Amino acid sequence: MQKLQHLNHKNIIKYYGHWEDITDKQCYIFLELCTREHLGKRIHQKLSEECTFKWFSQLVDGMIFIHSQSNHPTTQIFSIEISSQLTC
C-alpha cells in the first residue's frame, strides 16, 4: 500500500493511507475526493469519436505513468480519472 502514496499524476486518484481494524478484520482505504467523473461511470454509454479519443489519451497517459514506476500496483479502470473539462 505504501507504494501507492508515491503515485502522483493528474489522472490517478491519490492514495492517502489505510487503516486496518483488527477486531472486525476490515481494511479502510483513504483516497482523494474525486469530483471528476470516473471512466467506469461512462464506459457503457455511446461517446463521440472525439470524446473517446480524449478520454483514451488520458487513460493511456495514466497507464504509462504507472508502468514507468518500478513494482507498479495492479491498476483498476475505476482508479483513473477523466478530466471534468471534457464535454461529451
C-alpha positions in Angstrom: 0.0 0.0 0.0 2.9 2.4 0.7 3.9 2.3 -3.0 0.6 3.9 -3.8 1.5 7.0 -1.8 4.2 7.8 -4.3 2.0 7.8 -7.4 1.4 11.5 -8.2 -0.3 12.0 -11.5 -3.2 14.2 -12.7 -5.2 11.2 -14.0 -4.6 8.9 -11.0 -6.7 9.1 -7.8 -4.4 10.0 -4.8 -3.9 7.4 -2.1 -3.6 8.9 1.4 -3.3 5.8 3.5 -5.2 3.0 5.1 -6.3 1.7 8.5 -6.8 -1.9 9.5 -9.4 -2.8 12.0 -8.1 -6.0 13.6 -11.3 -6.5 15.6 -13.6 -6.5 12.5 -11.0 -7.8 10.1 -11.6 -4.8 7.8 -9.2 -2.5 5.9 -10.2 1.1 5.2 -8.5 2.9 2.3 -8.3 6.7 2.3 -8.4 8.2 -1.3 -8.6 11.6 -2.8 -12.1 13.1 -3.0 -12.9 12.7 -6.7 -15.2 15.4 -8.0 -14.5 14.5 -11.6 -16.2 11.6 -13.4 -14.5 8.2 -13.5 -14.4 6.2 -16.6 -16.4 3.4 -15.1 -19.4 5.7 -14.9 -19.5 6.4 -18.6 -17.9 3.3 -20.1 -21.3 1.8 -21.3 -22.5 5.0 -22.9 -22.1 5.8 -26.6 -19.5 8.5 -27.0 -18.4 10.6 -29.9 -15.1 9.7 -31.6 -13.5 13.0 -30.4 -14.6 12.3 -26.8 -13.4 8.7 -26.9 -10.0 9.8 -28.2 -9.6 12.4 -25.5 -10.5 10.0 -22.7 -8.4 7.2 -24.2 -5.5 9.6 -24.3 -5.9 10.4 -20.6 -6.2 6.7 -19.8 -3.1 5.8 -21.7 -1.2 8.8 -20.0 -2.1 7.4 -16.6 -1.2 3.9 -17.5 2.2 4.9 -19.0 3.0 6.7 -15.7 2.0 3.7 -13.6 4.0 1.3 -15.7 7.0 3.7 -15.6 7.2 3.2 -11.9 9.1 0.2 -10.6 6.9 -2.5 -9.0 3.7 -0.8 -10.1 0.5 -1.9 -8.4 -2.4 -3.6 -10.2 -4.5 -0.9 -11.8 -8.3 -0.8 -11.9 -10.1 1.2 -14.5 -12.1 3.0 -11.8 -8.8 4.4 -10.3 -8.1 6.5 -13.3 -9.9 9.9 -13.5 -11.1 11.6 -16.7 -10.9 15.4 -16.9 -14.0 17.3 -15.9 -13.2 19.8 -18.7 -14.2 17.4 -21.4 -17.7 18.0 -22.7 -19.2 14.9 -24.3 
